[in-house]
């Protein structure tokens, strides 16, 4: 990361080309940040498909590490009095996330297991993600990769680049629809977006200027 203004990357083809340019002799860690509902996972899934299709990467040399797997379980959130803030920076195991990134860098010849996140249950699942030694590019995505406090300030320095996904105009509508898809009523979904997701989105939006690139799809 640098003090210069972020580069602007327009479209999937340009994002794929930039990811190709990062390839080198050692494993590359690429971060994809952005507000809730910005389209981070959509971008990462498209990148994985395209990058896995051919050189300089390939089917077994790209991997995905979602930050969502490091959500604290509801039992811990309830104990800490944070259940009604689920998704805020303090509701994640940032130390565990940082330790996993460190292992990905320090132990490229060993499989690294990490928690995943089950949307239907809204709970983390231990060791659901495996990053194999064949992975030369690991894409990790989440809201707070560029946040400068609460332990998150350690993350960006562990990554080769961090991209910020420019949110679409209908981000809030898509976010409400996602909450409804996973079980919330329309009223509850809108209330959650207004009281929890949007304050988090404001935190994330403030980190845009320290990204290496802003991706517009």
C-alpha positions in Angstrom: 0.0 0.0 0.0 1.1 3.6 -0.7 0.1 7.1 0.2 -0.9 7.8 -3.4 -4.6 7.9 -4.4 -6.0 4.5 -5.3 -5.8 3.4 -8.9 -9.2 2.9 -10.6 -9.8 -0.5 -12.1 -12.8 -0.5 -14.3 -14.4 -3.9 -15.2 -13.7 -7.5 -14.6 -11.2 -7.8 -17.4 -9.0 -5.0 -15.9 -9.3 -6.6 -12.5 -8.1 -10.0 -13.9 -5.2 -8.3 -15.6 -4.2 -6.6 -12.4 -4.3 -9.9 -10.5 -2.2 -11.4 -13.2 0.4 -8.7 -12.8 0.8 -9.6 -9.1 2.1 -13.1 -10.0 5.6 -13.9 -8.9 7.8 -16.5 -7.3 6.1 -16.4 -3.9 2.5 -16.8 -2.8 0.5 -13.6 -3.3 -2.2 -12.4 -0.8 -4.8 -10.1 -2.3 -7.4 -8.4 -0.2 -10.8 -7.3 -1.4 -12.6 -4.8 0.9 -15.8 -3.0 0.7 -19.1 -2.1 2.5 -21.8 -4.7 3.2 -23.6 -5.5 0.0 -21.0 -3.9 -2.2 -20.4 -7.0 -4.3 -17.1 -8.3 -2.8 -18.0 -12.0 -3.0 -19.4 -11.6 -6.5 -16.1 -10.0 -7.6 -14.0 -12.7 -5.9 -16.1 -15.6 -7.4 -15.6 -14.1 -10.9 -11.9 -13.6 -10.3 -11.5 -17.2 -9.1 -13.2 -18.5 -12.1 -11.2 -16.4 -14.6 -7.9 -16.8 -12.8 -8.3 -20.5 -12.4 -8.7 -20.9 -16.2 -5.1 -20.4 -17.2 -1.6 -18.9 -16.7 0.0 -17.5 -14.8 -2.4 -19.2 -12.4 -4.5 -22.3 -12.8 -7.3 -24.4 -11.2 -5.2 -25.5 -8.2 -3.3 -22.3 -7.7 -6.0 -19.8 -6.6 -7.8 -20.0 -3.2 -10.4 -18.0 -1.3 -10.3 -17.0 2.4 -13.4 -15.1 3.4 -13.1 -12.9 6.5 -16.7 -13.9 7.4 -15.5 -17.2 8.8 -14.0 -15.3 11.7 -17.3 -14.1 13.0 -17.6 -14.8 16.7 -20.3 -17.5 17.3 -23.6 -16.2 18.6 -22.9 -17.8 22.0 -19.8 -15.6 22.4 -21.7 -12.5 21.1 -24.4 -13.1 23.6 -21.8 -13.5 26.4 -20.2 -10.2 25.3 -23.4 -8.3 24.9 -22.8 -7.9 21.1 -25.4 -10.0 19.5 -27.4 -7.0 18.3 -24.2 -5.7 16.7 -23.3 -8.8 14.8 -21.2 -7.8 11.8 -19.5 -4.8 13.5 -15.7 -4.8 13.7 -15.6 -6.0 17.3 -17.8 -9.0 16.6 -15.0 -10.8 14.7 -12.0 -12.8 15.9 -9.5 -10.4 14.4 -6.5 -12.1 16.1 -7.5 -15.4 14.6 -7.8 -13.8 11.2 -4.4 -12.1 11.5 -2.8 -15.4 12.7 -4.2 -17.2 9.7 -2.8 -14.6 7.3 0.5 -14.9 8.9 0.5 -18.7 8.5 -0.4 -18.3 4.8 2.7 -16.2 4.4 5.0 -18.2 6.6 3.9 -21.8 5.8 3.4 -21.9 2.1 4.3 -25.6 2.0 1.6 -26.7 4.5 -2.2 -26.8 4.2 -3.8 -24.0 6.2 -7.3 -24.7 7.5 -9.6 -21.8 8.4 -13.2 -21.3 9.5 -15.9 -20.7 7.0 -19.3 -19.1 7.4 -22.7 -20.8 6.9 -25.2 -18.2 5.8 -28.2 -20.4 6.5 -27.1 -20.9 10.1 -25.5 -17.5 10.3 -22.6 -19.2 12.2 -18.9 -19.9 11.6 -17.9 -23.5 10.8 -14.5 -24.6 12.0 -11.9 -25.7 9.4 -14.4 -25.4 6.5 -11.8 -23.6 4.3 -8.6 -25.3 3.2 -5.8 -23.4 1.5 -3.5 -26.0 -0.1 0.2 -25.6 -0.7 -0.5 -25.4 -4.4 -2.2 -22.0 -3.9 0.0 -19.2 -5.4 -2.7 -16.6 -5.1 -5.0 -16.3 -2.0 -7.9 -13.8 -2.3 -9.3 -12.8 1.1 -12.3 -10.6 1.3 -14.2 -8.7 3.9 -15.4 -5.4 5.2 -12.6 -4.3 7.5 -9.3 -5.1 5.8 -8.4 -1.5 5.6 -9.7 -0.4 9.0 -7.1 1.4 11.1 -8.1 0.4 14.6 -9.3 -2.4 16.8 -6.6 -4.8 15.7 -7.6 -4.5 12.1 -4.7 -2.1 11.4 -2.4 -5.2 11.2 -4.2 -6.7 8.2 -3.3 -4.5 5.2 0.4 -4.8 5.9 0.2 -8.5 5.6 -1.4 -8.3 2.1 0.3 -7.6 -1.2 -2.5 -5.4 -2.3 -6.0 -4.4 -1.1 -8.7 -3.5 -3.5 -11.9 -1.5 -2.5 -15.1 -2.5 -4.3 -17.1 0.6 -5.4 -20.6 -0.1 -4.2 -23.5 -0.2 -6.7 -26.3 2.3 -6.5 -28.7 -0.4 -5.3 -26.4 -1.7 -2.5 -29.0 -1.1 0.3 -31.8 -2.8 -1.7 -29.6 -5.8 -2.3 -28.5 -5.9 1.3 -32.2 -5.9 2.5 -33.0 -8.7 0.0 -30.1 -10.8 1.2 -31.3 -10.5 4.8 -34.8 -11.6 3.7 -33.3 -14.5 1.8 -31.7 -15.8 4.9 -34.8 -15.6 7.1 -35.5 -12.1 8.3 -38.9 -10.5 7.7 -38.9 -7.5 5.4 -39.4 -5.1 8.4 -36.6 -6.8 10.4 -34.3 -6.8 7.4 -34.8 -3.1 6.8 -34.3 -2.3 10.5 -31.1 -4.4 10.6 -29.7 -2.6 7.6 -30.5 0.8 9.0 -29.2 0.2 12.6 -26.3 -2.2 12.1 -25.2 -2.5 8.4 -25.2 1.2 7.5 -23.1 2.4 10.4 -20.6 -0.4 9.5 -20.8 0.7 5.9 -19.9 4.3 6.9 -16.8 2.9 8.7 -15.8 0.9 5.6 -16.4 3.7 3.2 -14.0 5.9 5.1 -11.2 3.5 4.3 -11.5 3.7 0.5 -8.7 6.3 0.1 -6.0 3.9 1.6 -6.7 1.1 -0.8 -4.3 0.2 -3.6 -7.1 0.2 -6.1 -10.8 1.0 -6.4 -12.6 -1.6 -8.5 -15.7 -0.5 -10.4 -17.8 -3.2 -12.0 
